[in-house]
Amino acid sequence: MSKEKIRALKDLSNSPGWTIIKDVMNDEIMALSLRMARTPEMTQQEMDFIRGAIYAADGLANMPDKVLLKLEGEYSLDESIRFGRSTEENLNV
């Protein structure tokens, strides 16, 4: 199951569609950053809202990589546990 998810995420990360989405999110981050820089009279509430939007856009743009790292770690752990059990069973035979 994890192997299929890892493969699907790698396919997504390398797809032209994801490149388009990532470019759009990076453009949004840049536009929001410039808006903050060019609007000195912005209220604290407006600045906090824009910071949150930047954080969310960055999270979405990097989501496949983050999930991929998590799944690869879980898969490695599962494999090492499985290997440990099989080695232990072979020693007990």
N, C-alpha and C positions, 0 to 999 in steps of 0.2 A: 504493500500500500504506500509506504513512504517513498519507495523508489519511483513509483509512478508520479507522485506529487512533485518530487524533485525534478524529474524529467519535464513535467508540465510547466513548472516555474522557470526552468532554464529555457524552454521553448518560448514562453511568454517574454522573458527578459530579452531574448534575442530577436523577437519579432518586430517587423516594421511598424505595426500598430502600436506596440508599447513605446517605441522610439518617438512616435508622434505624441502620445499622451505625455511622456516624460518631458518633451520639448515644450508642450503647452504649459505644464506645471512649472517648469523653470522660467518661462516667460511671465507667468502670473507672479511668481516669487520676485522677479526683477521689477515688475510693475508696482507691486506693493511696497517693495523696498524704496523705490524712487519716490513713490507717493509720500512715504514717511519722511524722506530726506527733504522733499520740496515743500512740505507743509509744516512750518515751524509752529503755527498757532493751533495745532492739533491737540484735542483734549486727551487726558490720560486714558479715558475709556476708548477713544478711537484708536490710540496707539496700541492698547492691549488687544483690541479686536484684530487689528492688522497683524500684530505679532502672532496671534492665534491662527490666523489664516495662513501666514507664512509657514508656521510649524506644521499645520495640517497638509499644506501643499507639498512640503518637503517630505513628510511622512508617506504620502501617497506615491510620490515620485520614486521613493526608495523602498517601497513595500516589497516587491518581489525579492530583492536582495536580502532584506531582513528576514523574511519568511524562509527563504532558501537556506540561510545560515542556520536558522533554528531547526529546520527539517534535517539538514545534513548532520547536525550535532546529535539529534535524536536517533537518526539512522545509525550513526557510528556507535553510539552507546548501545543500541539494540544489538548490533552485530557483535560488539565485544562481549556482551552478556551471553549471547547465543554461542559464541566461540568458547567462552569460558565453561559453559555448561557441557558442550560437546567434548571438550578436553577432559573435563572432570569425569564424564561418563566413560570415556575411553580408559582413564586411569583406574576406574573401579571395576572394569571387566576382567 
